[in-house]
Amino acid sequence: MSIPNVLTIAGTDPSGGAGIMADLKAFGALRTHGCAVVTAVVAQNTRGVAAVTQMTPQQVRTQLENLVDDVRIDALKIGMLGSAAVIETVADVLADHPALRGVPRVLDPVMVASSGDRLIDEDAVTALRERLVPEVDVITPNLAEAAVLLDLDDTPREASDDVARALVTLGSGVLLKGGHGGGAKSDDVLLVPAESDEPARLSAPRIDTRNTHGTGCTLSAAMTALRQQRDSWAQATREAKDYVTEALAASGDLDVGRGDGHGPVHHFHAWW
């Protein structure tokens, strides 16, 4: 089989820890060729976001359609989209473009910052929930994002089978991430109805590090890269979680930022 071409549709991160920069590193580390469509230019470092310049829906559509008219896309990951108009544009292209039919698709629903602040407005949440989630195979919300998608009053304390089952009623499989919970282990719940009716618990030791910037981006990107090379979402997701755990454990080898923020994970820990 030829080397897979894997696409990320997301925003930038000049510090290299999150967004399309993290996605492209994960794609490369996992033996795929990365492509990218930019949805937003973000002024960001390890300590936070200073400004966001959103691409227009037409700019996003032009990038995406121009790319897939020439390059075979074997899998794709969607990250930060920002506005309802951009979300609807991406959903339209995924639904209508013949080159993208049957392509494995992961959506990392970037809606809530680590601080707990909402990153998109209610119209964008509705568009994400109703237009985009049904167009993908797996969504990867953290606990706060699961609460927004399900319109819950309180954020779940841990990744549970019940919350995962509620999320799949929105129209896709789910990896419910429990990394923001407590405890010595980081437990996630995977439920992909196309493969199994029973949720699977994925557990890994919680790594003692501040270098967690871009962890969610990296996990969803790793799932996307590995799905084209593995037989199931279950296998791809377990290997992706192992990859991210090792990248967190090796993150101390990097020296990115002044130390008072959250540094990136080490995407190329197995290579350098």
Secondary structure, DSSP 8 states (H G I E B T S, - for coil): ----EEEEEEE--TTSSSHHHHHHHHHHHTT-EEEEEEEEEEEEETTEEEEEEE--HHHHHHHHHHHHTTS--SEEEE----SHHHHHHHHHHHHH-GGGTT--EEE----B-TTS-B-S-HHHHHHIIIIIGGGSSEE---HHHHHHHTT-SS--SS--HHHHHHHHTTSSEEEE--TTS-SSEEEEEEE-TTT-SS-EEEEEE----S--BTHHHHHHHHHHHHHTTSS-HHHHHHHHHHHHHHHHHTGGG---S-SSS--B--TTTTT-
